[in-house]
Amino acid sequence: MQRRDSKRLRQVHGLGHAPGAHGEEAAQKRAGFVKAYGCAGVHSALYQTTAGYDAQGWIERLNTNSDHRALPEKRRLALFGAIEDAINAFGGRYTVTNTSILCLGRKP
């Protein structure tokens, strides 16, 4: 399937990264996306984990993301400093909930 068709299917099925888009409803939408490609016996599962970070730990995690690493050093350090200050100003901990949606299907 061509890229533009994939983009259209994502629009039809409401897939994206909007806030709150990572629950059971999103898992079902993604299963519909797999079915739209002609797969049968589609199953989806939702997995959520929570991770807590102190300010320095979160900065270390951010520094693994390519978009942050691509920033000019001066700008990146300023951004990280501001984030670290904000985390420390609000109790020194930052909690992230990660959601993974697994969809399995079989091409007939």
Contacts in CASP RR format, 6 or more apart in sequence:
PFRMAT RR
TARGET T0000
AUTHOR 0000-0000-0000
METHOD contacts of the structure
MODEL  1
MQRRDSKRLRQVHGLGHAPGAHGEEAAQKRAGFVKAYGCAGVHSALYQTT
AGYDAQGWIERLNTNSDHRALPEKRRLALFGAIEDAINAFGGRYTVTNTS
ILCLGRKP
1 9 0 8 1.000
1 37 0 8 1.000
9 33 0 8 1.000
9 36 0 8 1.000
9 37 0 8 1.000
10 16 0 8 1.000
10 33 0 8 1.000
12 36 0 8 1.000
13 29 0 8 1.000
13 30 0 8 1.000
13 32 0 8 1.000
13 33 0 8 1.000
13 36 0 8 1.000
14 29 0 8 1.000
15 21 0 8 1.000
15 26 0 8 1.000
15 29 0 8 1.000
15 30 0 8 1.000
15 33 0 8 1.000
20 26 0 8 1.000
22 46 0 8 1.000
22 99 0 8 1.000
22 101 0 8 1.000
23 46 0 8 1.000
23 99 0 8 1.000
23 101 0 8 1.000
24 46 0 8 1.000
26 46 0 8 1.000
26 101 0 8 1.000
27 44 0 8 1.000
27 45 0 8 1.000
27 46 0 8 1.000
27 101 0 8 1.000
27 103 0 8 1.000
28 44 0 8 1.000
30 44 0 8 1.000
30 101 0 8 1.000
30 103 0 8 1.000
31 42 0 8 1.000
31 43 0 8 1.000
31 44 0 8 1.000
31 103 0 8 1.000
32 42 0 8 1.000
33 103 0 8 1.000
34 42 0 8 1.000
34 44 0 8 1.000
34 103 0 8 1.000
34 104 0 8 1.000
34 105 0 8 1.000
35 42 0 8 1.000
38 107 0 8 1.000
38 108 0 8 1.000
39 105 0 8 1.000
39 106 0 8 1.000
39 107 0 8 1.000
39 108 0 8 1.000
40 105 0 8 1.000
40 106 0 8 1.000
40 107 0 8 1.000
40 108 0 8 1.000
41 105 0 8 1.000
41 106 0 8 1.000
42 103 0 8 1.000
42 104 0 8 1.000
42 105 0 8 1.000
43 103 0 8 1.000
43 104 0 8 1.000
43 105 0 8 1.000
44 101 0 8 1.000
44 102 0 8 1.000
44 103 0 8 1.000
44 104 0 8 1.000
45 101 0 8 1.000
45 102 0 8 1.000
46 99 0 8 1.000
46 100 0 8 1.000
46 101 0 8 1.000
47 99 0 8 1.000
47 100 0 8 1.000
47 101 0 8 1.000
47 102 0 8 1.000
48 97 0 8 1.000
48 98 0 8 1.000
48 99 0 8 1.000
48 100 0 8 1.000
49 97 0 8 1.000
49 98 0 8 1.000
50 95 0 8 1.000
50 96 0 8 1.000
50 97 0 8 1.000
50 98 0 8 1.000
51 95 0 8 1.000
51 96 0 8 1.000
51 98 0 8 1.000
52 93 0 8 1.000
52 94 0 8 1.000
52 95 0 8 1.000
52 96 0 8 1.000
53 61 0 8 1.000
53 87 0 8 1.000
53 93 0 8 1.000
53 94 0 8 1.000
53 95 0 8 1.000
53 96 0 8 1.000
54 87 0 8 1.000
54 92 0 8 1.000
54 93 0 8 1.000
54 94 0 8 1.000
55 83 0 8 1.000
55 84 0 8 1.000
55 87 0 8 1.000
55 88 0 8 1.000
55 92 0 8 1.000
55 94 0 8 1.000
56 84 0 8 1.000
58 83 0 8 1.000
58 84 0 8 1.000
58 87 0 8 1.000
58 94 0 8 1.000
59 80 0 8 1.000
59 81 0 8 1.000
59 83 0 8 1.000
59 84 0 8 1.000
62 68 0 8 1.000
62 80 0 8 1.000
62 83 0 8 1.000
63 69 0 8 1.000
63 80 0 8 1.000
68 76 0 8 1.000
68 79 0 8 1.000
68 80 0 8 1.000
69 76 0 8 1.000
71 79 0 8 1.000
87 93 0 8 1.000
87 94 0 8 1.000
END
